[in-house]
Amino acid sequence: MTVREILKMGDPRLLRQAEPVTEFNTPELQALIADMFETMIAANGAGLAAPQIGVNLQLVIFGFKQNQRYPDAPEVPETVLINPVLTPISDEQKEDWEGCLSVPGLRGVVPRWTRLHYEGVDQHGASISRDVEGFHARVVQHECDHLAGILYPMRIRDFSQFGYTSVLFPELDPNHDD
């Protein structure tokens, strides 16, 4: 396993439309997923999309028991989600703070669907189908946005609610990039 470099906002590779994964359960896919988890954990992330490490595939990972960047967030099950399809199951949206490993040191208030159905497959090609809400739904939407070349600042409606984590949330460790 290898900790990979996380691309930063401004890199044009983050703006591409990711390609579907067509082969499952291969050594290359398993190695990529292992590297993604290693990279996400090393960066204290809640999730990571393949495009964030320069791999233009529809593959996201997410999940944690506890996350120091989001100390009040509930546990999210560790998940590998490939070729995802997201469908809101409520009209309700909620604005809340988000950060991103590709936008280090910043946070912004972003609207997201509060309840969501997502489906796709895992690394073995087995179907995944879940109804989720709250922070879990937010994380999935954030990570899947990367597959469409969307970074969370593109979704911010009020830029008075966007700034440096160290200023907005001094209680969070300022020595760790978001």
C-alpha positions in Angstrom: 0.0 0.0 0.0 1.1 3.5 -0.8 0.0 6.9 0.3 -0.6 8.8 -2.9 -0.4 12.5 -3.6 -3.8 14.2 -3.4 -4.4 16.7 -6.2 -5.2 20.2 -5.2 -7.9 22.6 -6.5 -6.5 24.2 -9.7 -5.3 20.9 -11.1 -7.3 20.4 -14.3 -7.5 16.6 -13.7 -10.0 17.3 -10.9 -12.4 18.8 -13.4 -12.7 15.8 -15.7 -15.7 13.5 -16.0 -14.6 10.1 -14.6 -14.8 7.0 -16.7 -16.8 3.9 -15.6 -14.9 1.0 -14.1 -15.4 -2.0 -16.4 -13.2 -4.7 -14.7 -13.6 -5.8 -11.2 -11.7 -7.9 -8.7 -8.4 -7.4 -10.5 -5.1 -7.0 -8.7 -4.8 -3.5 -10.1 -8.2 -2.4 -8.7 -7.5 -4.0 -5.3 -4.1 -2.2 -5.2 -5.7 1.1 -6.1 -8.4 0.7 -3.4 -5.8 -0.2 -0.8 -3.8 2.9 -1.8 -6.9 5.1 -1.6 -7.7 3.9 1.9 -4.1 4.3 3.0 -4.1 7.9 1.5 -7.5 8.8 3.1 -6.5 7.5 6.5 -3.1 9.3 6.4 -4.9 12.6 5.6 -7.6 12.0 8.2 -10.2 12.1 5.5 -13.8 11.0 5.6 -13.7 9.9 2.0 -11.7 10.0 -1.2 -12.5 9.8 -4.9 -10.1 8.2 -7.4 -9.9 11.5 -9.4 -8.3 13.1 -6.3 -5.3 11.0 -6.8 -5.2 11.4 -10.6 -7.1 8.2 -11.5 -10.0 9.1 -13.8 -12.3 6.3 -12.7 -15.8 6.3 -11.1 -14.6 5.0 -7.8 -15.0 6.5 -4.3 -14.3 5.2 -0.9 -15.5 6.6 2.4 -16.1 5.6 6.0 -14.8 6.0 9.5 -15.6 5.2 13.1 -14.4 8.6 14.3 -12.8 11.4 12.4 -10.8 14.2 13.9 -11.7 16.6 11.1 -15.4 16.1 11.8 -15.4 15.3 15.6 -19.2 15.4 16.0 -20.0 13.3 12.9 -21.6 9.9 13.5 -19.8 6.7 12.3 -20.1 6.0 8.5 -19.5 2.4 7.4 -16.3 1.8 5.4 -17.5 1.5 1.8 -16.0 1.0 -1.7 -18.5 2.4 -4.2 -17.9 2.0 -8.0 -20.0 3.5 -10.8 -22.4 5.1 -8.4 -25.9 6.4 -9.1 -27.4 8.8 -6.5 -31.1 9.6 -6.1 -32.5 12.0 -3.6 -35.4 10.4 -1.6 -36.5 13.7 -0.1 -36.9 17.2 -1.4 -35.2 18.5 1.8 -31.7 20.0 1.6 -29.5 21.2 4.4 -26.6 23.5 4.4 -23.6 22.5 6.5 -19.8 22.9 6.6 -17.6 20.8 4.4 -13.9 20.5 3.8 -12.0 18.6 1.1 -8.6 17.0 0.9 -8.2 18.7 -2.5 -9.0 22.1 -1.0 -6.7 22.0 2.0 -7.2 24.4 4.9 -10.6 25.7 3.9 -14.2 25.0 4.8 -17.5 26.2 3.3 -21.2 25.8 3.8 -22.7 23.6 1.1 -26.3 22.6 0.5 -26.8 18.8 0.2 -29.8 16.4 0.0 -30.6 15.2 3.5 -31.8 11.7 2.5 -30.4 9.8 -0.4 -30.5 6.4 -2.2 -27.2 5.3 -3.7 -26.4 2.2 -5.7 -23.4 0.9 -7.5 -21.0 -2.0 -7.1 -18.1 -2.9 -4.8 -14.6 -3.9 -5.9 -15.9 -7.5 -6.6 -18.7 -6.3 -8.8 -21.4 -7.1 -6.1 -24.3 -4.7 -6.0 -24.6 -2.0 -3.3 -28.0 -0.3 -2.7 -28.5 1.9 0.4 -30.8 4.5 1.7 -28.9 7.0 3.9 -29.3 10.3 5.6 -27.4 13.0 7.5 -23.6 13.1 7.4 -23.5 9.7 5.5 -25.6 11.2 2.7 -23.4 14.4 2.7 -20.2 12.4 2.4 -21.5 10.3 -0.5 -22.7 13.4 -2.4 -19.3 15.2 -1.8 -17.2 12.2 -3.0 -19.5 11.5 -6.0 -19.3 15.1 -7.0 -15.6 14.5 -7.7 -16.6 12.0 -10.4 -18.4 14.8 -12.2 -15.5 17.2 -11.9 -17.2 19.2 -9.1 -15.4 20.6 -6.1 -17.5 21.7 -3.1 -16.6 25.4 -3.5 -18.5 25.3 -6.8 -21.7 24.5 -4.7 -21.3 27.3 -2.1 -24.2 29.8 -2.3 -22.9 32.3 0.3 -19.2 33.1 0.2 -19.4 34.8 3.6 -19.5 31.2 4.9 -16.3 30.1 3.3 -12.8 30.5 4.8 -9.8 29.0 6.5 -10.5 26.2 8.9 -8.0 27.6 11.4 -10.0 30.9 11.6 -13.5 29.4 11.4 -12.8 26.4 13.7 -9.8 27.1 15.8 -10.7 24.1 18.0 -9.8 21.8 15.2 -6.1 20.9 14.8 -4.7 23.7 12.6 -1.6 21.6 11.8 -3.7 19.2 9.6 -4.8 20.2 6.1 -8.5 19.7 5.2 
